[in-house]
Amino acid sequence: MSPKLRIAVHKFSSCDGCQLAFLNLGETLVQLAELVDIVHFAEAGPIASDAHVDVAFVEGSVSTAHDLERIRQVRDNCTWLVTIGACATAGGVQALRGLADAKVWVSEIYASPQYIDSLATSTPIADHVKVDLELWGCPVNSRQILGALRALLSGVMPPEEDDKVCLECKRRQNVCVMVAKNLPCMGPVTRTGCGALCPSFGRDCYGCFGPAENVNTRSLSRRLDGLGLVREEIARRYLFINNGAPAFRRAGLAVKDPGND
């Protein structure tokens, strides 16, 4: 019998929401433990952060000097590194600090800023080490986690999901909320993976799964302008959860300051 695949789940600067994609598996997580050896997963119990594993799942962004040191250790101790969620793949909401003077706002928010030990930026894991697979979303879901593990157990990398949410809406026969309700939907530039959750309930997509393949942000920005959104509101649609994703950051900055286009 071949040895079990050894996996670890590491947390960096994040809210823990993507780790819940594992815990929400419930009974399936117990069945999964029969197929893989969960070596390190502090939120679920086992702790062996320095152990060498086949697959390291990483949640969270690099926001401190300690994060930077630790992610290199994680990379050295695994065969495949898989980033899960917006923080790990695009820096997360905390990456907004990269659009401001971090020292200024830290001093304005905290009574004793000298105790705040953080970098001036919050950056994706791929900015610092080689990443083998990115699972986008805020948060990722259990289906993505299981799909990745099934593929890796078979010795292959899972295909990347980069279709647009609009395509998922068509498959589900959803009425377009932008056309029918004039809602500022980010579906035309956002990758699917959520199953078009928000449009399925009559709400506009807000881009939590990051940019899709071949996005036309200029066209969408013009459409949002036509819906009556002012420049700052359009920019916030891009500079939100996945503001660190290059396509969204460029689009948001271009709207804020046309000179950046």
CORGI-V765365 format. One record per residue. N is the residue number from 1. RES is the residue in three letters. SS is DSSP state (H for helix, E for strand, L for the rest). Layout:
n=N res=RES ss=SS
n=N res=RES ss=SS
This chain:
n=1 res=MET ss=L
n=2 res=SER ss=L
n=3 res=PRO ss=L
n=4 res=LYS ss=L
n=5 res=LEU ss=E
n=6 res=ARG ss=E
n=7 res=ILE ss=E
n=8 res=ALA ss=E
n=9 res=VAL ss=E
n=10 res=HIS ss=E
n=11 res=LYS ss=E
n=12 res=PHE ss=L
n=13 res=SER ss=E
n=14 res=SER ss=L
n=15 res=CYS ss=L
n=16 res=ASP ss=L
n=17 res=GLY ss=L
n=18 res=CYS ss=L
n=19 res=GLN ss=L
n=20 res=LEU ss=H
n=21 res=ALA ss=H
n=22 res=PHE ss=H
n=23 res=LEU ss=H
n=24 res=ASN ss=L
n=25 res=LEU ss=L
n=26 res=GLY ss=L
n=27 res=GLU ss=H
n=28 res=THR ss=H
n=29 res=LEU ss=H
n=30 res=VAL ss=H
n=31 res=GLN ss=H
n=32 res=LEU ss=H
n=33 res=ALA ss=L
n=34 res=GLU ss=L
n=35 res=LEU ss=L
n=36 res=VAL ss=E
n=37 res=ASP ss=E
n=38 res=ILE ss=E
n=39 res=VAL ss=E
n=40 res=HIS ss=E
n=41 res=PHE ss=E
n=42 res=ALA ss=L
n=43 res=GLU ss=L
n=44 res=ALA ss=L
n=45 res=GLY ss=L
n=46 res=PRO ss=L
n=47 res=ILE ss=L
n=48 res=ALA ss=L
n=49 res=SER ss=L
n=50 res=ASP ss=L
n=51 res=ALA ss=L
n=52 res=HIS ss=L
n=53 res=VAL ss=E
n=54 res=ASP ss=E
n=55 res=VAL ss=E
n=56 res=ALA ss=E
n=57 res=PHE ss=E
n=58 res=VAL ss=E
n=59 res=GLU ss=E
n=60 res=GLY ss=L
n=61 res=SER ss=E
n=62 res=VAL ss=E
n=63 res=SER ss=L
n=64 res=THR ss=L
n=65 res=ALA ss=H
n=66 res=HIS ss=H
n=67 res=ASP ss=H
n=68 res=LEU ss=H
n=69 res=GLU ss=H
n=70 res=ARG ss=H
n=71 res=ILE ss=H
n=72 res=ARG ss=H
n=73 res=GLN ss=H
n=74 res=VAL ss=H
n=75 res=ARG ss=H
n=76 res=ASP ss=H
n=77 res=ASN ss=L
n=78 res=CYS ss=E
n=79 res=THR ss=E
n=80 res=TRP ss=E
n=81 res=LEU ss=E
n=82 res=VAL ss=E
n=83 res=THR ss=E
n=84 res=ILE ss=E
n=85 res=GLY ss=L
n=86 res=ALA ss=H
n=87 res=CYS ss=H
n=88 res=ALA ss=H
n=89 res=THR ss=H
n=90 res=ALA ss=H
n=91 res=GLY ss=L
n=92 res=GLY ss=L
n=93 res=VAL ss=H
n=94 res=GLN ss=H
n=95 res=ALA ss=H
n=96 res=LEU ss=H
n=97 res=ARG ss=H
n=98 res=GLY ss=H
n=99 res=LEU ss=H
n=100 res=ALA ss=L
n=101 res=ASP ss=L
n=102 res=ALA ss=H
n=103 res=LYS ss=H
n=104 res=VAL ss=H
n=105 res=TRP ss=H
n=106 res=VAL ss=H
n=107 res=SER ss=H
n=108 res=GLU ss=H
n=109 res=ILE ss=H
n=110 res=TYR ss=L
n=111 res=ALA ss=L
n=112 res=SER ss=L
n=113 res=PRO ss=H
n=114 res=GLN ss=H
n=115 res=TYR ss=H
n=116 res=ILE ss=L
n=117 res=ASP ss=L
n=118 res=SER ss=L
n=119 res=LEU ss=L
n=120 res=ALA ss=L
n=121 res=THR ss=L
n=122 res=SER ss=L
n=123 res=THR ss=E
n=124 res=PRO ss=L
n=125 res=ILE ss=H
n=126 res=ALA ss=H
n=127 res=ASP ss=H
n=128 res=HIS ss=L
n=129 res=VAL ss=L
n=130 res=LYS ss=L
n=131 res=VAL ss=L
n=132 res=ASP ss=L
n=133 res=LEU ss=E
n=134 res=GLU ss=E
n=135 res=LEU ss=E
n=136 res=TRP ss=L
n=137 res=GLY ss=L
n=138 res=CYS ss=L
n=139 res=PRO ss=L
n=140 res=VAL ss=L
n=141 res=ASN ss=L
n=142 res=SER ss=H
n=143 res=ARG ss=H
n=144 res=GLN ss=H
n=145 res=ILE ss=H
n=146 res=LEU ss=H
n=147 res=GLY ss=H
n=148 res=ALA ss=H
n=149 res=LEU ss=H
n=150 res=ARG ss=H
n=151 res=ALA ss=H
n=152 res=LEU ss=H
n=153 res=LEU ss=H
n=154 res=SER ss=L
n=155 res=GLY ss=L
n=156 res=VAL ss=L
n=157 res=MET ss=L
n=158 res=PRO ss=L
n=159 res=PRO ss=L
n=160 res=GLU ss=L
n=161 res=GLU ss=L
n=162 res=ASP ss=L
n=163 res=ASP ss=L
n=164 res=LYS ss=E
n=165 res=VAL ss=H
n=166 res=CYS ss=H
n=167 res=LEU ss=H
n=168 res=GLU ss=H
n=169 res=CYS ss=H
n=170 res=LYS ss=H
n=171 res=ARG ss=H
n=172 res=ARG ss=L
n=173 res=GLN ss=L
n=174 res=ASN ss=L
n=175 res=VAL ss=L
n=176 res=CYS ss=L
n=177 res=VAL ss=H
n=178 res=MET ss=H
n=179 res=VAL ss=H
n=180 res=ALA ss=H
n=181 res=LYS ss=H
n=182 res=ASN ss=L
n=183 res=LEU ss=L
n=184 res=PRO ss=L
n=185 res=CYS ss=L
n=186 res=MET ss=L
n=187 res=GLY ss=H
n=188 res=PRO ss=H
n=189 res=VAL ss=H
n=190 res=THR ss=E
n=191 res=ARG ss=E
n=192 res=THR ss=L
n=193 res=GLY ss=L
n=194 res=CYS ss=L
n=195 res=GLY ss=L
n=196 res=ALA ss=L
n=197 res=LEU ss=H
n=198 res=CYS ss=H
n=199 res=PRO ss=H
n=200 res=SER ss=H
n=201 res=PHE ss=L
n=202 res=GLY ss=L
n=203 res=ARG ss=L
n=204 res=ASP ss=L
n=205 res=CYS ss=L
n=206 res=TYR ss=L
n=207 res=GLY ss=L
n=208 res=CYS ss=L
n=209 res=PHE ss=L
n=210 res=GLY ss=L
n=211 res=PRO ss=E
n=212 res=ALA ss=L
n=213 res=GLU ss=L
n=214 res=ASN ss=L
n=215 res=VAL ss=L
n=216 res=ASN ss=L
n=217 res=THR ss=H
n=218 res=ARG ss=H
n=219 res=SER ss=H
n=220 res=LEU ss=H
n=221 res=SER ss=H
n=222 res=ARG ss=H
n=223 res=ARG ss=H
n=224 res=LEU ss=H
n=225 res=ASP ss=H
n=226 res=GLY ss=H
n=227 res=LEU ss=L
n=228 res=GLY ss=L
n=229 res=LEU ss=L
n=230 res=VAL ss=L
n=231 res=ARG ss=H
n=232 res=GLU ss=H
n=233 res=GLU ss=H
n=234 res=ILE ss=H
n=235 res=ALA ss=H
n=236 res=ARG ss=H
n=237 res=ARG ss=H
n=238 res=TYR ss=H
n=239 res=LEU ss=L
n=240 res=PHE ss=L
n=241 res=ILE ss=L
n=242 res=ASN ss=L
n=243 res=ASN ss=L
n=244 res=GLY ss=L
n=245 res=ALA ss=L
n=246 res=PRO ss=H
n=247 res=ALA ss=H
n=248 res=PHE ss=H
n=249 res=ARG ss=H
n=250 res=ARG ss=H
n=251 res=ALA ss=H
n=252 res=GLY ss=H
n=253 res=LEU ss=H
n=254 res=ALA ss=H
n=255 res=VAL ss=H
n=256 res=LYS ss=H
n=257 res=ASP ss=L
n=258 res=PRO ss=H
n=259 res=GLY ss=H
n=260 res=ASN ss=H
n=261 res=ASP ss=L
